[in-house]
Structure formats: structure tokens, C-alpha cells
């Protein structure tokens, strides 16, 4: 029998001064971010991934006319037999896009295809499998209902209905819906431009040669990938040298061209670089401690009119804090109205999970089905914030509450699946 995560007797309900919970930080950030105000009208083929800036009202009924939901025969309900059988004369055929022009008289029927307009006089469609064709006549039995298999005008959408509201992101389904209404273009928010860069003389671009004490620049590629998946416009400023002048110029350049700036590193107490010093001069930035693991330090605010997100420097911490804080905020910047908390499901842990009380833990996990076909989750292994290989193998976060300790196998835990995992 599965059990829930037990509370910890550690007395860690109270946070250290100046520390926020994950929920508090997310709520504060979303409250301070507003959508870009510039809008534009785009044709449907260019609108995918944009966010609607105004409501869309249907100009037509959907469907626009009575049409058949089945291949079969359009008949008059008055001709349906209450018992036994009835014989009807086939007087024509109706096809999608090619209606039969006449009117069905008593004792008659029309062969009809799915989507074809139901001819005048008829109000019911009998599936072809439920008929017997004998030359120019059909035989139907009792048991049918008046109006069956007929789609009525406006059954899905009526002219004048609001079909999509401002703040809705346009996916393939929304494009199809708009096209079905005959809407050729829509008013959307401009996609925000997001600048990003790395700082540090220790960083070397992939393909370069590492010198003493140097490492390859991975965080900028992580940020690039996450921004690209989100669908914003990108401005990559590269690797910025560790000088006061270069860092300040990078922030000036970013703020002059972008709606938001995302960096990693330089936001922890004791960081020996110029990021915090520059931010204090150029912006209004709060440096927060978040009761989470990985990713305790986080900076958020405004730099010369641009939103700023300063993510921690450890690679996995960069990824986790982007998904939990920067991503929902950038969705708001794009114009999305409702930003729900990440989808969370509860599944049993397939193995024991280690944790110390005190911080919400976003462990990297693998959501899978066991031998019985039930969803379970297991750890990818080592959970240190510098181990990118585990993040690559993961398809979900296992979210363990800050007050809990380790959990036993079979315990129900909260899981945030990555996009597409449950599809």
C-alpha cells in the first residue's frame, strides 16, 4: 500500500530570514511581470507560438449548415417505421461540397456522404450499414431515432461566440480552429526579445582548447535551448570577459535591445566577479535565497527597463531555476494570461529517495511504467547540481517538500513531467 511523505520532526517550518519558498518566489515574479505592449496582425501561417492580444469572435456558425455525420441515406423522420421495415426510393446523391439540389418527398431518400449538406425535406441520416440496397430502393428496419447522425448549424460554434480569448497561446489546434472559422489573420503580442550571455575568463566555447583551470561554457547553451523551446526571439551576446567595463557594456547592450535578460552565475554571496556590482549600479534587482535544491540563489528585477533573471551558476541549478521561475515569467511577458503552476502528478517512488529536511528538492527522475503497467518514478542517480548527465537522462522532476526527509520505496511523491512525457 502506498503511503504519503511523512512530516519531518526537524522543526524546519520556519525559513531563515530573507529566504523565500518556491511558491513565494514564483508568485512575486509573476506579479511583477507584464506582457509586452506592442501588438501586430499576423497571418495564421506566421502566428504559431504567438499569444493572442485580443478576443476572437466567430463570424460564422460551425458547422455552417446541416450536414451528415455518417455515410448513409438522408431520410424524412416521418418515414421511419415504428415496427417492421420501410422501403424508400433513392432519388439522388449528396457529396461534401456538392449538395443535392432537390427536396426529399415522402417515401424518398438521398444517398449522402459524411460532411455533405442534408437536403431539404430530410432531417435524419441512416448509416449505410443499417440499410439494404435493392436497385433504386433501400429497406430500413425500425429502431432509428429522428434527427440521428445529423450535425446542426452552430452545433459546435455559433456566430458571435467568443472562441479564443486574449492571452491564449496559439498552438496547432488553435490555428485549425481559426481557419475553420475563415479567419485569415489575428492580432497577437510581439514575441519578446531575450538577451543572454555568460561571464567568466574560465569559460571556453565548445570546439576551443581548454587552458589551465578553464571549462567549456555549457550554461549559455542550456539557456539558449530553453529559450528556443519557449519560442522567444533570441539575442546571444556570447561570453563576456571578466572586466568591469565589459560586464557593464554587456548589460547596456542587452537592455538597449531586449525586453528581458537572462544570465547564470554571479548572484551568490561572495561571488568574485562584477555582475552584482554592475546590477547594483544599473538596475533595481533583488537577490533572493530560495528554499530549494538545487538553485538556492536567484536574482530578479529590472535593468534599464529590461526584466532581469540572474540564475545560479551550477549547470543543473541553471536548468531547474529557469523552469521554475524564468519560464513562467517569460510566458507572462509573451502575453499569456493564465500561468498555472507546473503540472504535478502523484506516483509511487520505485526506490528509496534520499533528502535532508529544509529545502524543496527538485530531484531528477525517470517516470516510467512498471511490470504491471503502472506509473512509477525512480532517481537518475547522483543529484549533485553539477552533474548534467543526470539531467539529460531525466524526464521529470521529483519534487520533495522542504519539510520532508528521505522517502521509502512505494511512497507517493509529487512529479513534474517534462513536456511530452505523458503524450
Residue pairs with C-beta under 8 A, 6 or more apart in sequence:
1 410
2 348
2 410
2 411
2 412
3 408
3 410
3 411
3 412
4 411
4 412
5 400
5 401
5 404
5 407
5 411
5 412
5 413
6 404
6 405
7 403
7 404
8 357
8 403
8 404
8 405
10 357
10 358
10 403
10 405
12 357
12 358
12 402
12 403
13 403
15 21
15 291
16 289
18 288
18 289
19 288
19 289
19 290
19 291
20 28
20 288
20 289
20 290
20 291
21 290
21 291
21 360
21 402
22 290
22 291
22 292
22 324
22 360
23 341
25 288
25 290
25 298
25 300
25 325
26 324
26 325
26 328
26 341
28 300
29 300
29 325
29 328
29 329
30 328
30 329
30 332
30 339
32 300
33 307
33 329
33 332
33 333
34 332
34 333
35 51
35 189
35 332
35 333
35 334
35 335
35 336
36 189
36 190
36 192
36 259
36 333
36 334
36 335
38 189
38 190
39 53
39 54
39 187
39 188
39 189
39 190
40 187
40 188
40 190
41 185
41 186
41 187
41 188
42 50
42 185
42 186
42 188
43 184
43 185
44 175
44 178
44 179
44 183
44 184
44 185
44 186
47 170
47 175
47 185
47 186
47 188
48 170
48 171
48 172
48 175
49 169
49 170
49 171
49 191
49 231
50 169
50 170
50 188
50 189
50 191
50 334
50 335
51 167
51 168
51 169
51 170
51 188
51 189
51 334
51 335
51 336
52 164
52 165
52 166
52 167
52 168
52 169
52 170
52 186
52 187
52 188
52 189
52 335
53 166
53 187
53 188
53 189
53 335
54 166
54 187
55 162
55 164
55 165
55 166
56 162
56 163
56 164
56 165
56 178
56 181
56 183
56 186
57 160
57 161
57 162
57 163
58 157
58 158
58 159
58 160
58 161
58 162
58 163
58 181
59 159
59 181
59 182
59 183
60 157
60 159
60 181
60 182
61 153
61 154
61 157
61 158
61 159
62 154
62 155
62 156
62 157
62 180
62 181
63 151
63 152
63 153
63 154
63 155
63 156
64 153
65 117
65 118
65 153
66 117
66 118
66 123
66 150
66 151
66 152
66 153
67 96
67 115
67 116
67 117
67 118
67 150
67 151
68 74
68 94
68 112
68 113
68 114
68 115
68 116
68 118
68 125
68 149
68 150
68 151
69 114
69 125
69 149
69 150
69 151
70 114
70 125
70 127
70 128
70 149
71 112
71 113
71 114
71 127
71 128
72 112
72 125
72 126
72 127
72 128
72 129
72 130
72 131
72 149
73 88
73 90
73 109
73 110
73 111
73 112
73 125
73 126
73 128
73 131
73 138
73 140
74 94
74 104
74 109
74 110
74 112
74 118
74 119
74 122
74 124
74 125
75 88
75 104
75 109
75 122
75 124
75 125
75 126
75 140
76 104
76 106
76 108
76 121
76 122
76 123
76 124
77 123
77 124
77 146
77 147
78 106
79 86
79 88
79 106
79 107
79 109
80 86
80 124
80 140
80 142
80 144
80 146
81 140
81 141
81 142
82 142
83 142
84 141
84 142
85 139
85 140
85 141
85 142
86 139
86 140
87 134
87 137
87 138
87 139
88 107
88 108
88 109
88 137
88 138
88 140
89 107
89 108
89 109
89 136
89 137
90 108
90 109
90 110
90 111
90 133
90 136
90 137
90 138
91 102
91 104
91 105
91 108
91 109
91 110
92 100
92 102
92 110
92 111
92 119
93 100
93 110
93 111
93 112
93 113
94 100
94 110
94 111
94 112
94 113
94 116
94 117
94 118
94 119
95 113
95 116
96 113
96 114
96 115
96 116
97 116
98 116
99 116
99 117
99 119
100 110
100 112
100 119
101 119
102 119
102 120
103 119
103 120
103 121
104 110
104 119
104 120
104 121
104 122
105 121
108 121
109 122
109 126
109 138
110 119
110 122
112 118
112 119
112 125
118 125
118 150
123 146
123 147
123 150
124 144
124 145
124 146
124 147
124 148
124 149
124 150
125 148
125 149
125 150
126 138
126 140
126 144
126 148
126 149
127 149
130 140
130 141
130 144
131 138
131 139
131 140
132 138
132 139
157 163
157 181
163 177
163 181
164 174
164 177
164 178
165 337
166 335
166 337
167 335
167 336
167 337
167 338
168 174
168 336
168 337
169 331
169 334
169 336
170 178
170 186
170 188
178 186
188 335
189 334
189 335
191 231
191 232
191 233
191 334
192 232
192 233
192 258
192 259
192 260
192 330
192 333
192 334
193 232
193 233
193 234
193 235
193 257
193 258
193 259
193 260
194 227
194 232
194 233
194 234
194 235
194 258
194 259
194 260
194 261
194 262
194 330
195 235
195 236
195 237
195 253
195 254
195 255
195 257
195 258
195 260
195 261
195 262
195 306
196 220
196 223
196 224
196 227
196 234
196 235
196 236
196 237
196 261
196 262
196 263
197 220
197 236
197 237
197 238
197 239
197 240
197 250
197 254
197 263
198 217
198 219
198 220
198 238
198 239
198 240
198 263
198 264
198 265
199 239
199 240
199 241
199 242
199 247
199 250
199 263
199 265
199 266
199 273
199 274
199 275
200 239
200 242
200 265
200 273
201 241
201 242
202 213
202 214
202 215
203 214
203 215
203 216
203 217
203 239
204 210
204 211
204 214
204 215
204 216
204 217
205 216
205 217
205 239
206 216
206 217
206 221
208 216
210 216
217 239
218 315
218 388
219 264
219 265
219 311
219 313
219 315
219 318
220 236
220 238
220 239
220 264
222 264
222 315
222 318
222 319
222 322
223 262
223 264
223 311
223 318
223 322
224 234
224 236
226 319
226 322
226 323
226 326
226 327
227 234
227 262
227 330
228 234
229 419
230 327
230 330
230 331
230 334
231 334
232 260
232 330
232 334
235 254
235 257
235 258
237 250
237 253
237 254
240 246
240 247
240 250
242 273
242 274
243 274
244 274
244 277
244 278
247 273
247 274
247 275
247 278
248 274
248 278
248 281
248 282
251 261
251 278
251 279
251 282
251 283
251 303
251 304
252 282
252 304
254 261
254 303
254 306
255 261
255 282
255 303
255 304
255 305
255 306
256 304
258 306
259 306
259 307
259 333
260 306
260 307
260 308
260 309
260 330
260 333
261 303
261 306
261 307
261 308
261 309
262 308
262 309
262 311
262 322
262 326
263 275
263 308
263 309
263 310
263 311
264 310
264 311
264 312
264 313
264 318
265 271
265 273
265 275
265 311
265 312
265 313
266 273
266 274
266 275
266 276
266 310
266 313
267 275
267 276
267 287
267 297
267 298
267 299
267 310
267 311
267 312
267 313
268 297
268 312
268 313
269 297
275 310
276 287
276 299
279 285
279 299
279 301
279 303
279 308
279 310
282 303
282 304
283 301
283 302
283 303
283 304
283 308
284 301
284 302
285 299
285 300
285 301
285 302
285 303
285 308
285 310
286 299
286 300
286 301
287 297
287 298
287 299
287 310
288 297
288 298
288 299
288 300
289 296
289 297
289 298
290 296
290 297
290 298
290 321
291 358
291 359
291 360
291 402
292 320
292 321
292 324
292 359
292 360
292 361
292 362
292 402
293 359
293 360
293 361
293 362
293 385
294 312
294 314
294 316
294 317
294 320
294 362
294 385
295 311
295 312
295 314
295 317
295 318
295 320
295 321
295 324
295 362
295 385
296 312
296 317
296 359
297 312
298 309
298 310
298 311
298 312
298 321
298 325
299 308
299 309
299 310
300 308
300 309
300 310
300 325
301 307
301 308
302 308
307 329
307 333
309 322
309 325
309 326
309 329
311 317
311 318
311 321
311 322
311 326
312 318
312 321
312 385
314 385
314 386
315 385
315 386
315 388
315 391
316 364
316 384
316 385
316 386
316 387
316 388
316 390
316 391
317 385
319 391
320 362
320 397
323 342
323 397
324 342
324 362
328 339
331 339
332 339
342 397
342 416
343 416
343 417
344 399
344 414
344 415
344 416
345 375
345 414
345 415
345 417
346 412
346 413
346 414
346 415
347 367
347 375
347 376
347 377
347 412
347 413
347 415
348 374
348 376
348 377
348 409
348 410
348 411
348 412
348 413
349 376
349 377
349 378
349 398
349 407
349 408
349 409
349 410
349 411
349 412
349 413
350 368
350 370
350 376
350 377
350 378
350 409
351 378
351 379
351 409
352 406
352 407
352 408
352 409
353 363
353 379
353 398
353 400
353 406
353 407
353 411
353 413
354 383
354 406
355 361
355 363
355 400
355 404
355 405
355 406
355 407
356 405
357 402
357 403
357 404
357 405
358 402
359 402
360 399
360 400
360 401
360 402
361 383
361 398
361 399
361 400
361 402
362 397
362 398
362 399
362 416
363 379
363 383
363 397
363 398
363 399
363 400
364 379
364 380
364 383
364 390
364 391
364 393
364 394
364 396
364 397
364 398
365 377
365 378
365 379
365 380
365 394
365 395
365 396
365 397
365 398
365 415
366 377
366 378
366 379
366 380
366 393
366 394
366 395
366 396
367 375
367 376
367 377
367 395
367 396
367 415
367 417
367 421
367 422
368 375
368 376
368 377
368 378
369 375
369 376
370 376
377 396
377 398
377 413
377 415
379 398
380 390
380 391
380 393
380 394
381 390
382 390
383 390
394 418
395 417
395 418
395 421
396 415
396 416
396 417
396 418
396 421
397 415
397 416
398 413
398 414
398 415
399 413
399 414
399 415
399 416
400 407
400 413
400 414
401 414
407 413
